[in-house]
Amino acid sequence: MQEILAALYQEGQAFSWLEIIGVSTALIYIGLATKGNKWCFLFGLISSVVYIYLSVVLKFYFDTAINIYYVIMSFYGWFAWSATNNSSDFIPLQLKKKSFLIYLASGTVITVVLAFIVDQLSDAALPYFDAFTTIFAIIATYMVVKKWIENWLIWIVVDTIAAGMYWHKELYLTSLLFALYTIISIVGYQKWKKQLA
């Protein structure tokens, strides 16, 4: 336990203000997203820009790529949700079961192919888990912008796996953030389900 606390302190010393800004704006993003509030995309943008910088410094190139994608989707989401100013205007949508299964199958195939290539050509740590969280985060983010409720189901799985990955990499603050994301994703799914009903 002392080692974990020491690692948290060390991590905080290295990127204290940036990490605090990145984590807090990410939490505001997901909190607003659960309410269907378009302002979530502004906070998602800020968090993603911070994490692009941190990922480059830490040489986490998959994380850099996914955060660049999040920046693009923040702009796309803002305009896609522009008619929705508050949660009372927000109406989530539901995918057809067949369409959802196609997304899951496609994501799985891309994950396996990408992970195999990366595993063969690099010294990547946890390539299959890393590829899974990256590919399915891309799919889930697109689903958020489309207001499809199934995004939360994917986020629950992605965030749980990501929490384990970051814990394994001894990035305990980020691991705790993803564990919190998992809980918020469950709440988000329940809120959107009520609005859908």
C-alpha positions as CSV (number, residue, x, y, z in Angstrom):
1,M,0.0,0.0,0.0
2,Q,2.9,2.4,0.8
3,E,4.3,1.7,-2.7
4,I,1.0,2.7,-4.3
5,L,0.7,5.9,-2.2
6,A,4.4,6.7,-3.1
7,A,3.7,6.1,-6.8
8,L,0.6,8.4,-6.6
9,Y,2.6,11.1,-5.0
10,Q,5.4,10.8,-7.5
11,E,2.9,10.9,-10.4
12,G,1.3,13.9,-8.9
13,Q,4.6,15.7,-8.6
14,A,5.5,15.0,-12.2
15,F,2.3,16.3,-13.9
16,S,0.3,17.7,-10.9
17,W,-1.6,20.7,-12.5
18,L,-2.0,19.2,-15.9
19,E,-3.2,15.8,-14.6
20,I,-5.6,17.6,-12.2
21,I,-7.0,19.7,-15.1
22,G,-7.2,16.6,-17.4
23,V,-8.9,14.4,-14.8
24,S,-11.4,17.1,-13.5
25,T,-12.5,18.2,-17.0
26,A,-12.8,14.5,-18.0
27,L,-15.1,13.9,-15.0
28,I,-17.2,17.0,-15.8
29,Y,-17.4,15.8,-19.4
30,I,-18.8,12.4,-18.5
31,G,-21.1,13.9,-15.8
32,L,-22.6,16.3,-18.4
33,A,-22.8,13.5,-21.0
34,T,-24.9,11.4,-18.7
35,K,-27.4,14.3,-18.5
36,G,-27.4,14.8,-22.3
37,N,-25.9,18.3,-22.0
38,K,-23.9,19.5,-25.1
39,W,-21.4,21.4,-22.9
40,C,-19.9,18.0,-22.2
41,F,-18.0,18.3,-25.5
42,L,-16.2,21.5,-24.4
43,F,-14.8,19.8,-21.3
44,G,-14.0,16.7,-23.3
45,L,-12.0,18.8,-25.6
46,I,-10.0,20.4,-22.8
47,S,-9.3,17.0,-21.2
48,S,-8.3,15.5,-24.6
49,V,-5.8,18.3,-25.3
50,V,-4.2,17.8,-21.9
51,Y,-4.0,14.1,-22.4
52,I,-2.5,14.5,-25.9
53,Y,0.4,16.4,-24.3
54,L,0.8,13.9,-21.4
55,S,0.6,10.9,-23.8
56,V,3.3,12.3,-26.1
57,V,5.6,13.0,-23.1
58,L,5.0,9.5,-21.7
59,K,5.3,7.9,-25.2
60,F,1.9,6.3,-25.1
61,Y,1.2,6.6,-28.8
62,F,-2.1,4.7,-28.8
63,D,-3.3,7.1,-26.1
64,T,-2.1,10.0,-28.2
65,A,-4.0,8.8,-31.2
66,I,-7.2,8.2,-29.3
67,N,-7.1,11.6,-27.7
68,I,-6.6,13.3,-31.1
69,Y,-9.7,11.4,-32.2
70,Y,-11.5,12.7,-29.1
71,V,-10.6,16.3,-30.0
72,I,-12.2,15.8,-33.5
73,M,-15.3,14.1,-32.0
74,S,-15.6,17.0,-29.5
75,F,-16.2,19.4,-32.3
76,Y,-18.4,17.0,-34.2
77,G,-20.4,16.2,-31.0
78,W,-20.8,19.9,-30.2
79,F,-22.4,20.6,-33.6
80,A,-24.4,17.3,-33.7
81,W,-25.9,18.1,-30.3
82,S,-26.3,21.9,-31.0
83,A,-30.1,21.6,-30.9
84,T,-29.9,20.1,-27.4
85,N,-29.2,22.8,-24.8
86,N,-30.2,21.0,-21.6
87,S,-31.2,17.5,-20.4
88,S,-35.0,18.2,-20.8
89,D,-34.5,18.6,-24.6
90,F,-32.3,15.4,-24.8
91,I,-33.8,12.3,-26.3
92,P,-31.5,9.2,-26.5
93,L,-31.8,6.7,-29.3
94,Q,-31.5,3.0,-29.5
95,L,-29.7,0.9,-32.1
96,K,-31.4,-2.1,-33.6
97,K,-30.0,-5.3,-32.1
98,K,-28.5,-6.4,-35.5
99,S,-26.7,-3.1,-35.9
100,F,-25.3,-3.3,-32.4
101,L,-24.0,-6.8,-33.1
102,I,-22.4,-5.6,-36.3
103,Y,-20.5,-2.9,-34.4
104,L,-19.4,-5.4,-31.8
105,A,-18.2,-8.0,-34.4
106,S,-16.4,-5.4,-36.5
107,G,-14.7,-4.0,-33.4
108,T,-13.6,-7.4,-32.4
109,V,-12.1,-8.3,-35.8
110,I,-10.3,-5.0,-36.0
111,T,-9.0,-5.4,-32.4
112,V,-7.6,-8.9,-33.1
113,V,-5.9,-7.9,-36.4
114,L,-4.5,-4.6,-35.0
115,A,-3.2,-6.3,-31.8
116,F,-1.6,-9.1,-33.8
117,I,0.2,-6.7,-36.0
118,V,1.4,-4.5,-33.1
119,D,2.4,-7.6,-31.1
120,Q,4.5,-8.9,-34.0
121,L,6.2,-5.6,-34.9
122,S,6.7,-3.9,-31.6
123,D,7.4,-4.3,-27.9
124,A,4.0,-3.1,-27.0
125,A,2.7,-4.0,-23.5
126,L,-0.7,-5.7,-23.4
127,P,-1.3,-5.2,-27.1
128,Y,-4.7,-7.1,-27.2
129,F,-6.1,-5.2,-24.2
130,D,-4.7,-1.9,-25.5
131,A,-6.1,-2.5,-29.0
132,F,-9.5,-3.5,-27.5
133,T,-9.8,-0.3,-25.4
134,T,-8.7,1.9,-28.3
135,I,-11.0,0.4,-30.9
136,F,-14.1,0.2,-28.7
137,A,-13.5,3.7,-27.3
138,I,-13.6,4.9,-30.9
139,I,-16.9,3.1,-31.4
140,A,-18.4,4.2,-28.1
141,T,-17.4,7.8,-28.7
142,Y,-19.1,7.8,-32.1
143,M,-22.2,6.3,-30.4
144,V,-22.2,9.1,-27.8
145,V,-22.3,11.7,-30.6
146,K,-25.2,9.7,-32.3
147,K,-27.0,9.6,-28.9
148,W,-27.2,5.8,-29.0
149,I,-27.7,4.4,-25.5
150,E,-25.6,1.4,-26.3
151,N,-22.5,3.6,-25.9
152,W,-22.7,3.2,-22.2
153,L,-22.6,-0.6,-22.4
154,I,-19.4,-0.4,-24.3
155,W,-17.9,2.2,-22.0
156,I,-18.6,0.0,-19.0
157,V,-16.5,-2.8,-20.5
158,V,-13.8,-0.5,-21.9
159,D,-13.4,1.5,-18.7
160,T,-13.2,-1.6,-16.6
161,I,-10.4,-3.1,-18.7
162,A,-8.6,0.3,-19.0
163,A,-8.6,0.6,-15.2
164,G,-6.9,-2.8,-14.9
165,M,-4.4,-1.9,-17.6
166,Y,-3.4,1.4,-16.0
167,W,-3.2,-0.3,-12.6
168,H,-0.9,-2.9,-14.2
169,K,1.2,-0.1,-15.6
170,E,1.3,1.5,-12.1
171,L,-0.5,4.6,-13.2
172,Y,-2.7,4.5,-10.2
173,L,-4.4,7.9,-10.6
174,T,-5.5,7.2,-14.1
175,S,-6.6,3.7,-13.0
176,L,-8.8,5.2,-10.3
177,L,-10.2,7.6,-12.9
178,F,-11.2,4.8,-15.2
179,A,-12.7,2.9,-12.3
180,L,-14.8,6.0,-11.5
181,Y,-15.7,6.2,-15.3
182,T,-17.1,2.6,-15.0
183,I,-19.4,3.6,-12.2
184,I,-20.5,6.8,-14.0
185,S,-21.1,4.8,-17.2
186,I,-23.5,2.5,-15.3
187,V,-25.3,5.6,-14.0
188,G,-25.3,7.1,-17.5
189,Y,-26.9,4.0,-19.0
190,Q,-29.6,4.0,-16.3
191,K,-30.4,7.7,-16.8
192,W,-30.6,7.4,-20.6
193,K,-32.7,4.3,-20.3
194,K,-35.2,6.2,-18.2
195,Q,-35.3,9.0,-20.8
196,L,-35.7,6.5,-23.5
197,A,-38.6,4.9,-21.8
